[in-house]
Amino acid sequence: MENNNKQQELKIEVTPEIAQGNYANLAVISHTPNEVFIDFIAMVPNMQQARVQSRIIMTPENAKNLLFALGDNIKKYEAAFGEIKPRTPKAPANPGEIRNPFMTGGKA
């Protein structure tokens, strides 16, 4: 009976292709009543077109759990490496740069 109370260990496998990762400097978030869509995009300066590198579709509940997990990890990162100073929409790093790299697209 003690085994039922223990949390089962989840073994997560990462294939070499997935382990490489995808770089993204822009994310567009949209939703329907049942899903949240997060499109990760790699933008290149002075290019008129950008391609979605990866799309993640989650339930609203899982998206909220992700929000909390990201917040927790950012706090731990800042405790170890110092405060992250975000660029504000009024102060882009470079001329011509998109001001807010993480946009909400509203309903899909």
C-alpha positions as CSV (number, residue, x, y, z in Angstrom):
1,M,0.0,0.0,0.0
2,E,2.9,2.3,0.6
3,N,3.8,2.1,-3.1
4,N,0.4,3.7,-4.0
5,N,1.3,6.8,-1.9
6,K,4.6,7.3,-3.5
7,Q,4.7,9.5,-6.6
8,Q,5.8,7.5,-9.6
9,E,8.9,8.6,-11.4
10,L,8.5,9.9,-14.9
11,K,11.3,9.0,-17.3
12,I,11.6,11.7,-20.0
13,E,13.5,10.9,-23.2
14,V,14.9,13.6,-25.4
15,T,15.9,12.5,-28.9
16,P,19.0,14.1,-30.4
17,E,16.9,16.1,-32.9
18,I,14.8,17.6,-30.1
19,A,17.9,18.1,-27.8
20,Q,19.3,20.6,-30.4
21,G,16.4,22.9,-29.6
22,N,15.1,25.8,-31.7
23,Y,16.1,29.4,-31.2
24,A,13.2,31.9,-30.8
25,N,13.3,35.6,-30.2
26,L,9.6,36.1,-30.7
27,A,6.5,34.3,-29.4
28,V,2.9,34.9,-30.4
29,I,0.3,33.6,-28.1
30,S,-3.4,33.1,-29.0
31,H,-6.2,31.0,-27.7
32,T,-9.6,29.4,-28.2
33,P,-11.9,28.4,-25.3
34,N,-10.2,25.0,-25.0
35,E,-6.5,25.6,-26.1
36,V,-3.7,28.0,-25.8
37,F,-1.3,28.3,-28.8
38,I,2.2,29.5,-28.5
39,D,4.1,30.0,-31.7
40,F,7.9,30.4,-31.3
41,I,9.5,32.4,-34.1
42,A,13.1,33.2,-35.0
43,M,13.2,36.7,-36.5
44,V,16.1,38.1,-38.4
45,P,16.7,41.9,-38.4
46,N,15.7,43.7,-41.6
47,M,13.8,40.6,-43.0
48,Q,10.1,41.0,-43.9
49,Q,9.2,37.4,-43.2
50,A,9.8,35.1,-40.3
51,R,8.9,31.4,-39.9
52,V,7.4,29.6,-36.9
53,Q,10.0,27.3,-35.5
54,S,7.7,25.5,-33.2
55,R,4.1,25.6,-32.1
56,I,3.0,24.4,-28.7
57,I,-0.7,23.7,-28.0
58,M,-1.8,23.4,-24.4
59,T,-4.9,23.3,-22.3
60,P,-5.6,26.6,-20.4
61,E,-4.9,24.8,-17.2
62,N,-1.5,23.6,-18.4
63,A,-0.7,27.0,-19.8
64,K,-1.3,28.5,-16.4
65,N,0.9,25.9,-14.8
66,L,3.6,26.8,-17.3
67,L,3.2,30.5,-16.3
68,F,3.8,29.6,-12.7
69,A,6.7,27.3,-13.5
70,L,8.4,30.0,-15.7
71,G,8.0,32.6,-12.9
72,D,9.5,30.2,-10.4
73,N,12.5,29.4,-12.7
74,I,13.0,33.1,-13.4
75,K,13.2,33.8,-9.6
76,K,15.8,31.0,-9.2
77,Y,17.8,32.3,-12.2
78,E,17.8,35.8,-10.9
79,A,18.9,34.6,-7.4
80,A,21.8,32.8,-9.0
81,F,22.8,35.3,-11.8
82,G,21.2,38.7,-10.9
83,E,18.2,40.6,-12.1
84,I,17.1,40.3,-15.7
85,K,16.4,43.8,-16.9
86,P,13.7,43.5,-19.6
87,R,13.6,45.9,-22.5
88,T,10.6,48.1,-22.3
89,P,8.4,48.8,-25.3
90,K,9.7,52.4,-25.1
91,A,13.3,51.4,-25.3
92,P,14.2,49.0,-28.0
93,A,17.8,47.7,-28.1
94,N,18.3,48.6,-31.8
95,P,16.6,50.8,-34.3
96,G,14.0,48.8,-36.3
97,E,13.8,46.1,-33.6
98,I,10.3,44.8,-32.7
99,R,9.5,46.4,-29.4
100,N,7.7,43.5,-27.7
101,P,9.1,40.1,-28.6
102,F,6.3,38.3,-26.9
103,M,2.9,39.2,-28.2
104,T,-0.6,38.0,-27.5
105,G,-2.7,37.4,-30.5
106,G,-6.0,37.1,-28.7
107,K,-8.4,34.5,-29.9
108,A,-7.3,32.2,-32.6
